[in-house]
Amino acid sequence: MKNILVIGATGQIGSELTMKLRGLYGPDNVVCGYIPGAEPKGVLLESGPAEIVDITNPQQIADTVNKYGIDTIYNLAALLSAVAEARPQLAWKIGVGGLYNTLEVAREKGCAVFTPSSIGSFGPSTPHVKTPQDTIQRPETIYGVTKVTGEMLSDYYARRFGVDTRSVRFPGLISYTTLPGGGTTDYAVDIYYSAVKGETFKCPLKPGTFMDMMYMPDALRAAIEIMEADPTKLHHRNSFNIASMSFDPEIIYNKIREYMPDFKMEYELDPLRQAIADSWPDSLDDTCARQEWGWKPEFDLDSMTQDMLANLKIKLNKEVSEPVHA
Ligand code: SER
């Protein structure tokens, strides 16, 4: 039985991953680690233990690991790409300093560690289409710099100290539960909210800006399956390309219009996000993940769109028209 600590458990990924892990491993065996100001609420608070774990505070990590006999840490603390550009020093402190603190506790206590990397770990010199698993990683954002550093530091701790570190490179993640904050791929979440609210969506990226995206249920499954994978089959560790869909603003807009024909989108470009998106791959090649641990996505753009609209309709209590296509 695993005893798991999720650091950053009230964030975009953590709030859903913590609940899914509690369902799989037992509610008492998954600790919700949060920072003051981002306290757990509702079912996340009520369904299991919660502790203040600021990743920049190594003692808080060690105390929680000791108190609950933790053997696996999901490290989800990070500033997303656009907000990190506004606060690069803090992005490094959390992304790299925090990871170092986590890995040191893991080394001393024998914990496995999952730390997500990202499509943001690539840069302008990376091949942009079907980006290979092993390729040039020279990102130009501080977010990307922390992610590449994290991949290398995690691999170092695996090689040098035998810490069981594993990771995936997440695409933009789309969910109706917890909003992302300050990312470059956030538009692909915001567009669904605008559609269901009946508002005209102001798109911050121009047509033709392709990026990999993934529906949250697939992303959660990836995070769990990589940590459950047979280690003898893993040639890579930090970090695996994973992919399920790649689209630009026009493609997602037209997909939503199949279900909501009156929906409107206008372009209102954000130069920072556009520059970041232009430096990232259009699509990743996830062959290694498929071969080494059986990765396979379940959602495509159409099934994700149907699920997002249906659930946001309930969440926002609005009516969505029936599909217009056969
Ligand atoms: N979703 C992240 C961002 O946009 C990328 O991993 O910053």
Boltz pocket constraint, residues with backbone or C-beta under 6 A from the ligand:
constraints:
  - pocket:
      binder: B
      contacts: [[A, 80], [A, 81], [A, 82], [A, 117], [A, 118], [A, 119], [A, 120], [A, 143], [A, 170], [A, 171], [A, 172], [A, 173], [A, 182], [A, 183], [A, 184], [A, 185], [A, 186]]
      max_distance: 6.0
